[in-house]
Amino acid sequence: QLSLVESGGGLVQAGGSLRLSCVASGFRLDDFAIGWFRQAPGKERERVSCISSSGVTTNYASGVEGRFTVSRDNAKTTAYLEMNSLKPEDTAIYYCATAFFHGSVRFNCPDNFGFWGQGTQVTVSS
């Protein structure tokens, strides 16, 4: 059975850190770019970051660049999102997703993210 499972969310004070994980089961991640997205209550889902299938290139939304770091370990079929200097406005459900894509994401993330995890809640208190 194919699945993506996020974990690592929780409640943290502003200025704190969390590390999210996204574990793929039933398939390898080598052929897929991975994206991290979030959705806050009453807001549209937004893309936070993505990483190329090789892990060589990354891309960040302007509001998280410099605070968040995306990485992956294809051998472990796992991707990570390290979040530092968290702000209350980072509060959201965070999702990972895969896109069949082998190119660079340095300038743009792919637009074909089609397989999603169930999400993990991140709450940042002020």
ABEGO torsion letter per residue (X at the ends): XBBBBBBGBEBBBBGBBBBBBBBBBGBBAAABBBBBBBBBBGBBBBBABBBBAAGABBBBBAAABGABBBBBBAAAGBBBBBBBGBBAAABBBBBBBBBBBABBAAABBBAABABBBAEBBBBBBX
